[in-house]
């Protein structure tokens, strides 16, 4: 299920995590060559991605449960 990014925060290991509209969270690491997301490394890049839709695996697994 697609959910909009509403914010970002760093986890305990200093990896970026997207806060989704459904209340779930999803890592958005820049870890080439496996994950190429250089935009996550700057405040401007993260700001630009607010509202972007991400596939929420937690919503797909339990579509009747949302944290909002």
PQR file of N, CA, C, O and H, with PARSE charges and radii, in Angstrom:
ATOM      1  N   UNK A   1       0.840  -1.172   0.000 -0.4000 1.5000
ATOM      2  CA  UNK A   1       0.000   0.000   0.000 -0.0000 2.0000
ATOM      3  C   UNK A   1       0.893   1.245   0.000  0.5500 1.7000
ATOM      4  O   UNK A   1       1.823   1.337   0.801 -0.5500 1.4000
ATOM      5  N   UNK A   2       0.627   2.168  -0.859 -0.4000 1.5000
ATOM      6  CA  UNK A   2       1.395   3.405  -0.970 -0.0000 2.0000
ATOM      7  C   UNK A   2       1.015   4.370   0.155  0.5500 1.7000
ATOM      8  O   UNK A   2      -0.165   4.581   0.435 -0.5500 1.4000
ATOM      9  H   UNK A   2      -0.129   2.094  -1.510  0.4000 1.0000
ATOM     10  N   UNK A   3       2.024   4.947   0.787 -0.4000 1.5000
ATOM     11  CA  UNK A   3       1.825   5.939   1.844 -0.0000 2.0000
ATOM     12  C   UNK A   3       2.774   7.109   1.610  0.5500 1.7000
ATOM     13  O   UNK A   3       3.895   6.922   1.137 -0.5500 1.4000
ATOM     14  H   UNK A   3       2.983   4.776   0.559  0.4000 1.0000
ATOM     15  N   UNK A   4       2.324   8.305   1.941 -0.4000 1.5000
ATOM     16  CA  UNK A   4       3.136   9.512   1.755 -0.0000 2.0000
ATOM     17  C   UNK A   4       4.155   9.670   2.875  0.5500 1.7000
ATOM     18  O   UNK A   4       3.885   9.339   4.030 -0.5500 1.4000
ATOM     19  H   UNK A   4       1.414   8.457   2.325  0.4000 1.0000
ATOM     20  N   UNK A   5       5.331  10.181   2.516 -0.4000 1.5000
ATOM     21  CA  UNK A   5       6.336  10.547   3.505 -0.0000 2.0000
ATOM     22  C   UNK A   5       5.913  11.878   4.124  0.5500 1.7000
ATOM     23  O   UNK A   5       5.647  12.847   3.413 -0.5500 1.4000
ATOM     24  H   UNK A   5       5.551  10.450   1.578  0.4000 1.0000
ATOM     25  N   UNK A   6       5.853  11.914   5.460 -0.4000 1.5000
ATOM     26  CA  UNK A   6       5.474  13.152   6.146 -0.0000 2.0000
ATOM     27  C   UNK A   6       6.623  13.740   6.970  0.5500 1.7000
ATOM     28  O   UNK A   6       6.505  14.845   7.501 -0.5500 1.4000
ATOM     29  H   UNK A   6       6.069  11.127   6.037  0.4000 1.0000
ATOM     30  N   UNK A   7       7.719  13.013   7.076 -0.4000 1.5000
ATOM     31  CA  UNK A   7       8.869  13.503   7.830 -0.0000 2.0000
ATOM     32  C   UNK A   7       9.993  12.485   7.815  0.5500 1.7000
ATOM     33  O   UNK A   7       9.871  11.405   7.238 -0.5500 1.4000
ATOM     34  H   UNK A   7       7.816  12.116   6.645  0.4000 1.0000
ATOM     35  N   UNK A   8      11.100  12.858   8.467 -0.4000 1.5000
ATOM     36  CA  UNK A   8      12.268  11.993   8.551 -0.0000 2.0000
ATOM     37  C   UNK A   8      12.864  12.115   9.941  0.5500 1.7000
ATOM     38  O   UNK A   8      12.705  13.138  10.607 -0.5500 1.4000
ATOM     39  H   UNK A   8      11.198  13.735   8.935  0.4000 1.0000
ATOM     40  N   UNK A   9      13.547  11.072  10.373 -0.4000 1.5000
ATOM     41  CA  UNK A   9      14.331  11.131  11.600 -0.0000 2.0000
ATOM     42  C   UNK A   9      15.481  10.136  11.493  0.5500 1.7000
ATOM     43  O   UNK A   9      15.470   9.236  10.653 -0.5500 1.4000
ATOM     44  H   UNK A   9      13.676  10.241   9.832  0.4000 1.0000
ATOM     45  N   UNK A  10      16.470  10.318  12.361 -0.4000 1.5000
ATOM     46  CA  UNK A  10      17.604   9.388  12.433 -0.0000 2.0000
ATOM     47  C   UNK A  10      17.314   8.327  13.486  0.5500 1.7000
ATOM     48  O   UNK A  10      16.783   8.632  14.554 -0.5500 1.4000
ATOM     49  H   UNK A  10      16.479  11.049  13.043  0.4000 1.0000
ATOM     50  N   UNK A  11      17.666   7.075  13.180 -0.4000 1.5000
ATOM     51  CA  UNK A  11      17.511   6.014  14.174 -0.0000 2.0000
ATOM     52  C   UNK A  11      18.748   5.988  15.076  0.5500 1.7000
ATOM     53  O   UNK A  11      19.631   6.837  14.951 -0.5500 1.4000
ATOM     54  H   UNK A  11      18.098   6.828  12.312  0.4000 1.0000
ATOM     55  N   UNK A  12      18.804   5.029  15.968 -0.4000 1.5000
ATOM     56  CA  UNK A  12      19.910   4.936  16.924 -0.0000 2.0000
ATOM     57  C   UNK A  12      21.262   4.723  16.254  0.5500 1.7000
ATOM     58  O   UNK A  12      22.296   5.064  16.828 -0.5500 1.4000
ATOM     59  H   UNK A  12      18.086   4.339  16.070  0.4000 1.0000
ATOM     60  N   UNK A  13      21.267   4.163  15.043 -0.4000 1.5000
ATOM     61  CA  UNK A  13      22.511   3.924  14.309 -0.0000 2.0000
ATOM     62  C   UNK A  13      22.824   5.032  13.309  0.5500 1.7000
ATOM     63  O   UNK A  13      23.725   4.902  12.481 -0.5500 1.4000
ATOM     64  H   UNK A  13      20.427   3.886  14.576  0.4000 1.0000
ATOM     65  N   UNK A  14      22.062   6.131  13.398 -0.4000 1.5000
ATOM     66  CA  UNK A  14      22.254   7.294  12.531 -0.0000 2.0000
ATOM     67  C   UNK A  14      21.905   7.021  11.077  0.5500 1.7000
ATOM     68  O   UNK A  14      22.481   7.626  10.173 -0.5500 1.4000
ATOM     69  H   UNK A  14      21.330   6.237  14.070  0.4000 1.0000
ATOM     70  N   UNK A  15      20.964   6.115  10.849 -0.4000 1.5000
ATOM     71  CA  UNK A  15      20.404   5.876   9.518 -0.0000 2.0000
ATOM     72  C   UNK A  15      19.091   6.647   9.412  0.5500 1.7000
ATOM     73  O   UNK A  15      18.349   6.753  10.388 -0.5500 1.4000
ATOM     74  H   UNK A  15      20.496   5.624  11.583  0.4000 1.0000
ATOM     75  N   UNK A  16      18.803   7.186   8.222 -0.4000 1.5000
ATOM     76  CA  UNK A  16      17.583   7.955   8.018 -0.0000 2.0000
ATOM     77  C   UNK A  16      16.373   7.029   7.897  0.5500 1.7000
ATOM     78  O   UNK A  16      16.430   5.972   7.268 -0.5500 1.4000
ATOM     79  H   UNK A  16      19.406   7.100   7.429  0.4000 1.0000
ATOM     80  N   UNK A  17      15.283   7.462   8.518 -0.4000 1.5000
ATOM     81  CA  UNK A  17      14.018   6.729   8.527 -0.0000 2.0000
ATOM     82  C   UNK A  17      12.930   7.696   8.077  0.5500 1.7000
ATOM     83  O   UNK A  17      12.854   8.825   8.564 -0.5500 1.4000
ATOM     84  H   UNK A  17      15.237   8.321   9.029  0.4000 1.0000
ATOM     85  N   UNK A  18      12.089   7.252   7.146 -0.4000 1.5000
ATOM     86  CA  UNK A  18      10.951   8.059   6.703 -0.0000 2.0000
ATOM     87  C   UNK A  18       9.765   7.790   7.614  0.5500 1.7000
ATOM     88  O   UNK A  18       9.455   6.641   7.925 -0.5500 1.4000
ATOM     89  H   UNK A  18      12.151   6.336   6.750  0.4000 1.0000
ATOM     90  N   UNK A  19       9.104   8.868   8.040 -0.4000 1.5000
ATOM     91  CA  UNK A  19       7.853   8.768   8.784 -0.0000 2.0000
ATOM     92  C   UNK A  19       6.734   8.813   7.755  0.5500 1.7000
ATOM     93  O   UNK A  19       6.651   9.754   6.965 -0.5500 1.4000
ATOM     94  H   UNK A  19       9.356   9.802   7.786  0.4000 1.0000
ATOM     95  N   UNK A  20       5.872   7.798   7.761 -0.4000 1.5000
ATOM     96  CA  UNK A  20       4.817   7.693   6.755 -0.0000 2.0000
ATOM     97  C   UNK A  20       3.476   8.169   7.306  0.5500 1.7000
ATOM     98  O   UNK A  20       3.259   8.164   8.518 -0.5500 1.4000
ATOM     99  H   UNK A  20       5.940   7.034   8.403  0.4000 1.0000
ATOM    100  N   UNK A  21       2.587   8.579   6.419 -0.4000 1.5000
ATOM    101  CA  UNK A  21       1.282   9.106   6.801 -0.0000 2.0000
ATOM    102  C   UNK A  21       0.456   8.101   7.604  0.5500 1.7000
ATOM    103  O   UNK A  21      -0.387   8.502   8.407 -0.5500 1.4000
ATOM    104  H   UNK A  21       2.763   8.583   5.434  0.4000 1.0000
ATOM    105  N   UNK A  22       0.680   6.828   7.404 -0.4000 1.5000
ATOM    106  CA  UNK A  22      -0.064   5.792   8.104 -0.0000 2.0000
ATOM    107  C   UNK A  22       0.407   5.611   9.548  0.5500 1.7000
ATOM    108  O   UNK A  22      -0.243   4.926  10.338 -0.5500 1.4000
ATOM    109  H   UNK A  22       1.364   6.503   6.752  0.4000 1.0000
ATOM    110  N   UNK A  23       1.544   6.231   9.888 -0.4000 1.5000
ATOM    111  CA  UNK A  23       2.104   6.088  11.223 -0.0000 2.0000
ATOM    112  C   UNK A  23       3.258   5.110  11.289  0.5500 1.7000
ATOM    113  O   UNK A  23       3.949   5.037  12.305 -0.5500 1.4000
ATOM    114  H   UNK A  23       2.072   6.788   9.247  0.4000 1.0000
ATOM    115  N   UNK A  24       3.477   4.356  10.222 -0.4000 1.5000
ATOM    116  CA  UNK A  24       4.606   3.429  10.180 -0.0000 2.0000
ATOM    117  C   UNK A  24       5.878   4.177   9.801  0.5500 1.7000
ATOM    118  O   UNK A  24       5.842   5.352   9.434 -0.5500 1.4000
ATOM    119  H   UNK A  24       2.915   4.415   9.397  0.4000 1.0000
ATOM    120  N   UNK A  25       6.976   3.488   9.894 -0.4000 1.5000
ATOM    121  CA  UNK A  25       8.281   4.057   9.576 -0.0000 2.0000
ATOM    122  C   UNK A  25       9.002   3.132   8.602  0.5500 1.7000
ATOM    123  O   UNK A  25       8.764   1.924   8.596 -0.5500 1.4000
ATOM    124  H   UNK A  25       7.005   2.534  10.192  0.4000 1.0000
ATOM    125  N   UNK A  26       9.889   3.702   7.775 -0.4000 1.5000
ATOM    126  CA  UNK A  26      10.632   2.890   6.820 -0.0000 2.0000
ATOM    127  C   UNK A  26      12.014   3.494   6.605  0.5500 1.7000
ATOM    128  O   UNK A  26      12.138   4.691   6.346 -0.5500 1.4000
ATOM    129  H   UNK A  26      10.083   4.683   7.781  0.4000 1.0000
ATOM    130  N   UNK A  27      13.060   2.660   6.713 -0.4000 1.5000
ATOM    131  CA  UNK A  27      14.418   3.135   6.458 -0.0000 2.0000
ATOM    132  C   UNK A  27      14.560   3.583   5.006  0.5500 1.7000
ATOM    133  O   UNK A  27      14.035   2.954   4.087 -0.5500 1.4000
ATOM    134  H   UNK A  27      12.959   1.688   6.923  0.4000 1.0000
ATOM    135  N   UNK A  28      15.278   4.678   4.826 -0.4000 1.5000
ATOM    136  CA  UNK A  28      15.589   5.190   3.483 -0.0000 2.0000
ATOM    137  C   UNK A  28      17.090   5.465   3.433  0.5500 1.7000
ATOM    138  O   UNK A  28      17.524   6.604   3.259 -0.5500 1.4000
ATOM    139  H   UNK A  28      15.705   5.189   5.573  0.4000 1.0000
ATOM    140  N   UNK A  29      17.861   4.408   3.588 -0.4000 1.5000
ATOM    141  CA  UNK A  29      19.323   4.510   3.638 -0.0000 2.0000
ATOM    142  C   UNK A  29      19.930   4.804   2.262  0.5500 1.7000
ATOM    143  O   UNK A  29      19.417   4.395   1.220 -0.5500 1.4000
ATOM    144  H   UNK A  29      17.509   3.483   3.729  0.4000 1.0000
ATOM    145  N   UNK A  30      21.030   5.521   2.314 -0.4000 1.5000
ATOM    146  CA  UNK A  30      21.883   5.668   1.126 -0.0000 2.0000
ATOM    147  C   UNK A  30      23.082   4.767   1.379  0.5500 1.7000
ATOM    148  O   UNK A  30      23.987   5.126   2.132 -0.5500 1.4000
ATOM    149  H   UNK A  30      21.447   5.854   3.160  0.4000 1.0000
ATOM    150  N   UNK A  31      23.087   3.595   0.748 -0.4000 1.5000
ATOM    151  CA  UNK A  31      24.107   2.584   0.990 -0.0000 2.0000
ATOM    152  C   UNK A  31      24.487   1.926  -0.335  0.5500 1.7000
ATOM    153  O   UNK A  31      24.201   0.748  -0.547 -0.5500 1.4000
ATOM    154  H   UNK A  31      22.352   3.303   0.136  0.4000 1.0000
ATOM    155  N   UNK A  32      25.139   2.691  -1.236 -0.4000 1.5000
ATOM    156  CA  UNK A  32      25.497   2.122  -2.537 -0.0000 2.0000
ATOM    157  C   UNK A  32      26.375   0.884  -2.393  0.5500 1.7000
ATOM    158  O   UNK A  32      27.154   0.811  -1.444 -0.5500 1.4000
ATOM    159  H   UNK A  32      25.372   3.648  -1.063  0.4000 1.0000
ATOM    160  N   UNK A  33      26.284  -0.067  -3.274 -0.4000 1.5000
ATOM    161  CA  UNK A  33      25.450  -0.096  -4.473 -0.0000 2.0000
ATOM    162  C   UNK A  33      24.059  -0.679  -4.221  0.5500 1.7000
ATOM    163  O   UNK A  33      23.257  -0.761  -5.152 -0.5500 1.4000
ATOM    164  H   UNK A  33      25.651  -0.008  -4.045  0.4000 1.0000
ATOM    165  N   UNK A  34      23.754  -1.083  -2.994 -0.4000 1.5000
ATOM    166  CA  UNK A  34      22.460  -1.722  -2.730 -0.0000 2.0000
ATOM    167  C   UNK A  34      21.302  -0.737  -2.725  0.5500 1.7000
ATOM    168  O   UNK A  34      20.243  -1.024  -3.283 -0.5500 1.4000
ATOM    169  H   UNK A  34      24.405  -1.017  -2.238  0.4000 1.0000
ATOM    170  N   UNK A  35      21.489   0.398  -2.114 -0.4000 1.5000
ATOM    171  CA  UNK A  35      20.441   1.417  -2.074 -0.0000 2.0000
ATOM    172  C   UNK A  35      21.070   2.749  -2.436  0.5500 1.7000
ATOM    173  O   UNK A  35      21.944   3.246  -1.726 -0.5500 1.4000
ATOM    174  H   UNK A  35      22.349   0.631  -1.661  0.4000 1.0000
ATOM    175  N   UNK A  36      20.627   3.320  -3.531 -0.4000 1.5000
ATOM    176  CA  UNK A  36      21.206   4.560  -4.024 -0.0000 2.0000
ATOM    177  C   UNK A  36      20.222   5.705  -3.788  0.5500 1.7000
ATOM    178  O   UNK A  36      19.373   5.996  -4.631 -0.5500 1.4000
ATOM    179  H   UNK A  36      19.917   2.916  -4.108  0.4000 1.0000
ATOM    180  N   UNK A  37      20.350   6.340  -2.639 -0.4000 1.5000
ATOM    181  CA  UNK A  37      19.462   7.458  -2.291 -0.0000 2.0000
ATOM    182  C   UNK A  37      20.294   8.641  -1.786  0.5500 1.7000
ATOM    183  O   UNK A  37      20.211   8.991  -0.608 -0.5500 1.4000
ATOM    184  H   UNK A  37      21.040   6.104  -1.955  0.4000 1.0000
ATOM    185  N   UNK A  38      21.084   9.252  -2.646 -0.4000 1.5000
ATOM    186  CA  UNK A  38      21.925  10.363  -2.187 -0.0000 2.0000
ATOM    187  C   UNK A  38      21.107  11.541  -1.652  0.5500 1.7000
ATOM    188  O   UNK A  38      21.618  12.324  -0.850 -0.5500 1.4000
ATOM    189  H   UNK A  38      21.151   8.968  -3.603  0.4000 1.0000
ATOM    190  N   UNK A  39      19.858  11.680  -2.076 -0.4000 1.5000
ATOM    191  CA  UNK A  39      19.008  12.783  -1.625 -0.0000 2.0000
ATOM    192  C   UNK A  39      18.777  12.761  -0.117  0.5500 1.7000
ATOM    193  O   UNK A  39      18.516  13.806   0.480 -0.5500 1.4000
ATOM    194  H   UNK A  39      19.444  11.045  -2.727  0.4000 1.0000
ATOM    195  N   UNK A  40      18.870  11.589   0.506 -0.4000 1.5000
ATOM    196  CA  UNK A  40      18.588  11.492   1.940 -0.0000 2.0000
ATOM    197  C   UNK A  40      19.701  12.129   2.784  0.5500 1.7000
ATOM    198  O   UNK A  40      19.510  12.365   3.977 -0.5500 1.4000
ATOM    199  H   UNK A  40      19.083  10.740   0.021  0.4000 1.0000
ATOM    200  N   UNK A  41      20.844  12.404   2.182 -0.4000 1.5000
ATOM    201  CA  UNK A  41      21.997  12.915   2.914 -0.0000 2.0000
ATOM    202  C   UNK A  41      21.936  14.417   3.176  0.5500 1.7000
ATOM    203  O   UNK A  41      22.722  14.930   3.972 -0.5500 1.4000
ATOM    204  H   UNK A  41      20.999  12.212   1.213  0.4000 1.0000
ATOM    205  N   UNK A  42      21.015  15.134   2.520 -0.4000 1.5000
ATOM    206  CA  UNK A  42      20.917  16.581   2.736 -0.0000 2.0000
ATOM    207  C   UNK A  42      19.508  16.960   3.180  0.5500 1.7000
ATOM    208  O   UNK A  42      18.529  16.299   2.833 -0.5500 1.4000
ATOM    209  H   UNK A  42      20.377  14.716   1.873  0.4000 1.0000
ATOM    210  N   UNK A  43      19.430  18.028   3.947 -0.4000 1.5000
ATOM    211  CA  UNK A  43      18.128  18.534   4.402 -0.0000 2.0000
ATOM    212  C   UNK A  43      17.262  18.916   3.201  0.5500 1.7000
ATOM    213  O   UNK A  43      16.062  18.644   3.190 -0.5500 1.4000
ATOM    214  H   UNK A  43      20.225  18.565   4.229  0.4000 1.0000
ATOM    215  N   UNK A  44      17.865  19.543   2.196 -0.4000 1.5000
ATOM    216  CA  UNK A  44      17.109  19.941   1.001 -0.0000 2.0000
ATOM    217  C   UNK A  44      16.589  18.718   0.255  0.5500 1.7000
ATOM    218  O   UNK A  44      15.457  18.718  -0.229 -0.5500 1.4000
ATOM    219  H   UNK A  44      18.840  19.763   2.205  0.4000 1.0000
ATOM    220  N   UNK A  45      17.406  17.683   0.161 -0.4000 1.5000
ATOM    221  CA  UNK A  45      16.978  16.457  -0.511 -0.0000 2.0000
ATOM    222  C   UNK A  45      15.806  15.799   0.197  0.5500 1.7000
ATOM    223  O   UNK A  45      14.857  15.348  -0.444 -0.5500 1.4000
ATOM    224  H   UNK A  45      18.326  17.683   0.553  0.4000 1.0000
ATOM    225  N   UNK A  46      15.876  15.745   1.531 -0.4000 1.5000
ATOM    226  CA  UNK A  46      14.770  15.156   2.296 -0.0000 2.0000
ATOM    227  C   UNK A  46      13.519  16.006   2.165  0.5500 1.7000
ATOM    228  O   UNK A  46      12.422  15.472   1.998 -0.5500 1.4000
ATOM    229  H   UNK A  46      16.647  16.112   2.052  0.4000 1.0000
ATOM    230  N   UNK A  47      13.669  17.322   2.238 -0.4000 1.5000
ATOM    231  CA  UNK A  47      12.528  18.235   2.110 -0.0000 2.0000
ATOM    232  C   UNK A  47      11.823  18.033   0.766  0.5500 1.7000
ATOM    233  O   UNK A  47      10.595  18.051   0.685 -0.5500 1.4000
ATOM    234  H   UNK A  47      14.560  17.756   2.374  0.4000 1.0000
ATOM    235  N   UNK A  48      12.616  17.843  -0.273 -0.4000 1.5000
ATOM    236  CA  UNK A  48      12.089  17.642  -1.626 -0.0000 2.0000
ATOM    237  C   UNK A  48      11.235  16.362  -1.726  0.5500 1.7000
ATOM    238  O   UNK A  48      10.333  16.283  -2.561 -0.5500 1.4000
ATOM    239  H   UNK A  48      13.614  17.828  -0.207  0.4000 1.0000
ATOM    240  N   UNK A  49      11.519  15.374  -0.883 -0.4000 1.5000
ATOM    241  CA  UNK A  49      10.819  14.082  -0.949 -0.0000 2.0000
ATOM    242  C   UNK A  49       9.585  14.013  -0.046  0.5500 1.7000
ATOM    243  O   UNK A  49       8.869  13.012  -0.063 -0.5500 1.4000
ATOM    244  H   UNK A  49      12.252  15.439  -0.205  0.4000 1.0000
ATOM    245  N   UNK A  50       9.324  15.063   0.744 -0.4000 1.5000
ATOM    246  CA  UNK A  50       8.093  15.063   1.540 -0.0000 2.0000
ATOM    247  C   UNK A  50       6.896  14.942   0.599  0.5500 1.7000
ATOM    248  O   UNK A  50       6.818  15.647  -0.407 -0.5500 1.4000
ATOM    249  H   UNK A  50       9.906  15.877   0.758  0.4000 1.0000
ATOM    250  N   UNK A  51       5.992  14.072   0.920 -0.4000 1.5000
ATOM    251  CA  UNK A  51       4.827  13.825   0.066 -0.0000 2.0000
ATOM    252  C   UNK A  51       5.031  12.697  -0.922  0.5500 1.7000
ATOM    253  O   UNK A  51       4.066  12.196  -1.499 -0.5500 1.4000
ATOM    254  H   UNK A  51       6.055  13.499   1.738  0.4000 1.0000
ATOM    255  N   UNK A  52       6.292  12.283  -1.129 -0.4000 1.5000
ATOM    256  CA  UNK A  52       6.568  11.166  -2.028 -0.0000 2.0000
ATOM    257  C   UNK A  52       5.928   9.894  -1.468  0.5500 1.7000
ATOM    258  O   UNK A  52       5.909   9.677  -0.256 -0.5500 1.4000
ATOM    259  H   UNK A  52       7.076  12.690  -0.660  0.4000 1.0000
ATOM    260  N   UNK A  53       5.420   9.078  -2.346 -0.4000 1.5000
ATOM    261  CA  UNK A  53       4.765   7.843  -1.928 -0.0000 2.0000
ATOM    262  C   UNK A  53       5.783   6.704  -1.851  0.5500 1.7000
ATOM    263  O   UNK A  53       6.599   6.519  -2.754 -0.5500 1.4000
ATOM    264  H   UNK A  53       5.436   9.254  -3.330  0.4000 1.0000
ATOM    265  N   UNK A  54       5.717   5.946  -0.755 -0.4000 1.5000
ATOM    266  CA  UNK A  54       6.529   4.750  -0.573 -0.0000 2.0000
ATOM    267  C   UNK A  54       5.607   3.563  -0.340  0.5500 1.7000
ATOM    268  O   UNK A  54       4.506   3.711   0.190 -0.5500 1.4000
ATOM    269  H   UNK A  54       5.054   6.096  -0.021  0.4000 1.0000
ATOM    270  N   UNK A  55       6.057   2.415  -0.731 -0.4000 1.5000
ATOM    271  CA  UNK A  55       5.318   1.179  -0.488 -0.0000 2.0000
ATOM    272  C   UNK A  55       5.492   0.816   0.987  0.5500 1.7000
ATOM    273  O   UNK A  55       6.613   0.559   1.426 -0.5500 1.4000
ATOM    274  H   UNK A  55       6.952   2.294  -1.161  0.4000 1.0000
ATOM    275  N   UNK A  56       4.396   0.791   1.763 -0.4000 1.5000
ATOM    276  CA  UNK A  56       4.470   0.438   3.180 -0.0000 2.0000
ATOM    277  C   UNK A  56       4.200  -1.060   3.326  0.5500 1.7000
ATOM    278  O   UNK A  56       3.076  -1.528   3.143 -0.5500 1.4000
ATOM    279  H   UNK A  56       3.485   1.000   1.406  0.4000 1.0000
ATOM    280  N   UNK A  57       5.248  -1.787   3.657 -0.4000 1.5000
ATOM    281  CA  UNK A  57       5.118  -3.241   3.804 -0.0000 2.0000
ATOM    282  C   UNK A  57       4.251  -3.610   4.999  0.5500 1.7000
ATOM    283  O   UNK A  57       3.542  -4.615   4.964 -0.5500 1.4000
ATOM    284  H   UNK A  57       6.161  -1.406   3.806  0.4000 1.0000
ATOM    285  N   UNK A  58       4.301  -2.808   6.053 -0.4000 1.5000
ATOM    286  CA  UNK A  58       3.489  -3.096   7.232 -0.0000 2.0000
ATOM    287  C   UNK A  58       2.000  -2.945   6.933  0.5500 1.7000
ATOM    288  O   UNK A  58       1.192  -3.741   7.410 -0.5500 1.4000
ATOM    289  H   UNK A  58       4.878  -1.991   6.082  0.4000 1.0000
ATOM    290  N   UNK A  59       1.632  -1.940   6.154 -0.4000 1.5000
ATOM    291  CA  UNK A  59       0.220  -1.772   5.767 -0.0000 2.0000
ATOM    292  C   UNK A  59      -0.235  -2.910   4.858  0.5500 1.7000
ATOM    293  O   UNK A  59      -1.379  -3.356   4.946 -0.5500 1.4000
ATOM    294  H   UNK A  59       2.288  -1.293   5.766  0.4000 1.0000
ATOM    295  N   UNK A  60       0.653  -3.380   3.986 -0.4000 1.5000
ATOM    296  CA  UNK A  60       0.304  -4.489   3.097 -0.0000 2.0000
ATOM    297  C   UNK A  60       0.046  -5.764   3.885  0.5500 1.7000
ATOM    298  O   UNK A  60      -0.859  -6.531   3.558 -0.5500 1.4000
ATOM    299  H   UNK A  60       1.583  -3.018   3.914  0.4000 1.0000
ATOM    300  N   UNK A  61       0.851  -5.990   4.931 -0.4000 1.5000
ATOM    301  CA  UNK A  61       0.708  -7.198   5.725 -0.0000 2.0000
ATOM    302  C   UNK A  61      -0.548  -7.165   6.588  0.5500 1.7000
ATOM    303  O   UNK A  61      -1.164  -8.207   6.812 -0.5500 1.4000
ATOM    304  H   UNK A  61       1.587  -5.367   5.197  0.4000 1.0000
ATOM    305  N   UNK A  62      -0.941  -5.990   7.075 -0.4000 1.5000
ATOM    306  CA  UNK A  62      -2.123  -5.823   7.911 -0.0000 2.0000
ATOM    307  C   UNK A  62      -2.895  -4.590   7.471  0.5500 1.7000
ATOM    308  O   UNK A  62      -2.816  -3.558   8.137 -0.5500 1.4000
ATOM    309  H   UNK A  62      -0.441  -5.143   6.893  0.4000 1.0000
ATOM    310  N   UNK A  63      -3.640  -4.659   6.371 -0.4000 1.5000
ATOM    311  CA  UNK A  63      -4.298  -3.462   5.831 -0.0000 2.0000
ATOM    312  C   UNK A  63      -5.330  -2.844   6.772  0.5500 1.7000
ATOM    313  O   UNK A  63      -5.668  -1.671   6.613 -0.5500 1.4000
ATOM    314  H   UNK A  63      -3.705  -5.497   5.829  0.4000 1.0000
ATOM    315  N   UNK A  64      -5.836  -3.593   7.741 -0.4000 1.5000
ATOM    316  CA  UNK A  64      -6.857  -3.040   8.647 -0.0000 2.0000
ATOM    317  C   UNK A  64      -6.236  -2.306   9.825  0.5500 1.7000
ATOM    318  O   UNK A  64      -6.950  -1.668  10.598 -0.5500 1.4000
ATOM    319  H   UNK A  64      -5.561  -4.545   7.870  0.4000 1.0000
ATOM    320  N   UNK A  65      -4.895  -2.387   9.977 -0.4000 1.5000
ATOM    321  CA  UNK A  65      -4.235  -1.747  11.111 -0.0000 2.0000
ATOM    322  C   UNK A  65      -3.420  -0.566  10.633  0.5500 1.7000
ATOM    323  O   UNK A  65      -2.523  -0.709   9.802 -0.5500 1.4000
ATOM    324  H   UNK A  65      -4.315  -2.905   9.349  0.4000 1.0000
ATOM    325  N   UNK A  66      -3.735   0.592  11.159 -0.4000 1.5000
ATOM    326  CA  UNK A  66      -2.916   1.781  10.905 -0.0000 2.0000
ATOM    327  C   UNK A  66      -2.666   2.431  12.245  0.5500 1.7000
ATOM    328  O   UNK A  66      -3.461   2.272  13.171 -0.5500 1.4000
ATOM    329  H   UNK A  66      -4.464   0.709  11.834  0.4000 1.0000
ATOM    330  N   UNK A  67      -1.580   3.155  12.363 -0.4000 1.5000
ATOM    331  CA  UNK A  67      -1.213   3.742  13.635 -0.0000 2.0000
ATOM    332  C   UNK A  67      -1.815   5.117  13.848  0.5500 1.7000
ATOM    333  O   UNK A  67      -1.650   5.689  14.925 -0.5500 1.4000
ATOM    334  H   UNK A  67      -0.933   3.285  11.611  0.4000 1.0000
ATOM    335  N   UNK A  68      -2.499   5.663  12.874 -0.4000 1.5000
ATOM    336  CA  UNK A  68      -3.138   6.979  13.019 -0.0000 2.0000
ATOM    337  C   UNK A  68      -4.526   6.853  13.550  0.5500 1.7000
ATOM    338  O   UNK A  68      -5.210   7.860  13.734 -0.5500 1.4000
ATOM    339  H   UNK A  68      -2.633   5.198  11.999  0.4000 1.0000
TER
END
